[in-house]
Amino acid sequence: MLQRIALAMAAGALVAAPVVAQAATSSRAPAKSEDAEKLGGGILLPLLAAAAVAALIAFVIIDDDDAPASP
């Protein structure tokens, strides 16, 4: 019986949490952002991401360990 009550309370908390969080943040005003259009993007991060994806694909293709784990 106690387990069912605890489960019901946990479910109620999960349902109520987003409603309470939304009500708490609704009075906040957005901050001013100067130079919002001057976002400086670099080429380093996209290159590193592409290299990581290429390395992962190469590892999957080159890895020929198709032997079964048990004899």
matplotlib code that plots the C-alpha trace (Angstrom):
import matplotlib.pyplot as plt

x = [0.0, 2.8, 4.5, 1.4, 1.1, 4.8, 4.4, 1.3, 3.2, 6.2, 3.9, 2.1, 5.5, 6.5, 3.3, 3.4, 7.1, 6.8, 3.8, 5.5, 8.7, 6.8, 5.0, 8.2, 10.0, 7.1, 7.9, 11.5, 12.3, 14.8, 18.2, 19.4, 21.9, 24.2, 25.9, 23.6, 24.1, 27.9, 28.2, 31.7, 31.8, 35.1, 35.9, 37.8, 34.8, 33.1, 36.5, 37.1, 33.5, 34.0, 37.3, 35.8, 33.0, 35.4, 37.6, 34.6, 33.5, 37.0, 37.3, 34.0, 35.0, 38.5, 37.7, 37.4, 37.0, 34.1, 35.3, 32.7, 33.3, 32.9, 34.6]
y = [0.0, 2.4, 1.6, 2.6, 5.9, 6.7, 5.8, 8.1, 11.0, 10.5, 10.6, 13.7, 15.4, 14.5, 16.0, 19.1, 20.0, 21.5, 23.6, 25.0, 25.7, 27.5, 29.6, 30.6, 31.7, 33.6, 36.9, 37.1, 39.5, 38.7, 40.3, 42.8, 41.4, 43.9, 42.8, 39.9, 39.9, 39.8, 36.2, 35.2, 31.6, 29.7, 26.9, 24.9, 23.3, 22.1, 20.7, 18.9, 17.4, 16.3, 14.7, 12.9, 11.5, 10.4, 8.7, 6.9, 5.7, 4.6, 2.7, 0.9, 0.0, -1.0, -3.1, -6.6, -8.5, -10.7, -13.7, -15.0, -14.2, -17.9, -20.9]
z = [0.0, 0.9, -2.4, -4.3, -2.4, -3.1, -6.8, -7.0, -5.3, -7.7, -10.7, -9.4, -8.9, -12.5, -13.8, -11.7, -12.2, -15.7, -14.7, -11.7, -13.7, -16.4, -13.9, -12.2, -15.4, -17.1, -15.4, -16.7, -19.4, -22.1, -21.9, -24.4, -26.9, -28.6, -31.7, -32.1, -35.8, -35.5, -34.5, -35.3, -36.4, -36.9, -39.2, -36.6, -34.9, -38.1, -39.3, -36.1, -36.2, -39.8, -38.9, -35.9, -38.1, -40.8, -38.2, -36.7, -40.2, -41.0, -37.8, -38.4, -42.0, -41.3, -38.1, -39.6, -36.3, -37.3, -35.3, -32.8, -29.2, -28.1, -29.8]

ax = plt.figure().add_subplot(projection="3d")
ax.plot(x, y, z, "-o")
ax.set_aspect("equal")
plt.show()
